[in-house]
Amino acid sequence: MDWELGQEQQRHWKRTYSEHPAMYGSSASEPGAYAIELLARQSLRNVLELGAGQGRDTIPMLEAGLRVTALDYVEEGLAEIRSRGAHFGAQLQTVLYDVRDPLPFADALFDACYSHMLFNMALTNAELVALSREVARVLRPGGVVIYTVRHTGDAHYGAGVDHGENRYENGGFVVHFFDRELVTGLAEGFRIDEVVEFIEGELPRRLFRVTMTRLPTN
């Protein structure tokens, strides 16, 4: 993302989390519940969650027996996760980190990667490509990626301040809206298993839920 825009978005999320410590509720989102069921069925336990926020999906994943490394660039959200998940001990790790930088993990460390709307942040196309390659690097072959993004059929697409590359700002939040071409473009090193459209919230938000499998390395 443009550096100054990214820094302002981080400050905006910090203010939002401080003012609304439970803004997304405590029960799993629809894609979070889907991820828990899919990962359990495939016996995938070691999960990297990108953009964990305040732990709406993190805590249900822990309760389902998954080991979760929750990454976010806002400490206020991670502090809430640690408070709610303290009794899970080493099953939970939190990492304060900016996904514009290479992920701070070893190759093929995780069984799965999950993110609910993290890829919708104000990241540029180039930063999304770099992040996708990093996700491929830290996943073992056969590992699964599940991510959600608001798409160009969403009511807010094209509305508000235009930051370029299908990024629009409403209410202080910048959203990078996805089309199918971008989903395909970020799938290098993966097999796309499923792209499902769904709606969430009162607007409602219109999203893709993308499921991919890490291909074997050469």
HELIX and SHEET records of a PDB file:
HELIX    1   1 TRP A    3  GLU A   19  1                                  17    
HELIX    2   2 GLU A   30  ARG A   41  1                                  12    
HELIX    3   3 THR A   58  GLU A   63  1                                   6    
HELIX    4   4 GLU A   75  ARG A   84  1                                  10    
HELIX    5   5 ALA A   86  GLN A   91  5                                   6    
HELIX    6   6 LEU A  118  ASN A  120  5                                   3    
HELIX    7   7 ASN A  125  VAL A  138  1                                  14    
HELIX    8   8 ARG A  180  GLY A  185  1                                   6    
SHEET    1   A 7 LEU A  92  LEU A  96  0                                        
SHEET    2   A 7 ARG A  67  ASP A  72  1                                        
SHEET    3   A 7 ASN A  46  LEU A  50  1                                        
SHEET    4   A 7 PHE A 110  HIS A 116  1                                        
SHEET    5   A 7 LEU A 139  ARG A 150  1                                        
SHEET    6   A 7 ARG A 205  ARG A 214 -1                                        
SHEET    7   A 7 PHE A 190  GLU A 200 -1                                        
SHEET    1   B 3 VAL A 161  GLY A 164  0                                        
SHEET    2   B 3 ARG A 167  ASN A 170 -1                                        
SHEET    3   B 3 PHE A 173  HIS A 176 -1                                        
END                                                                             
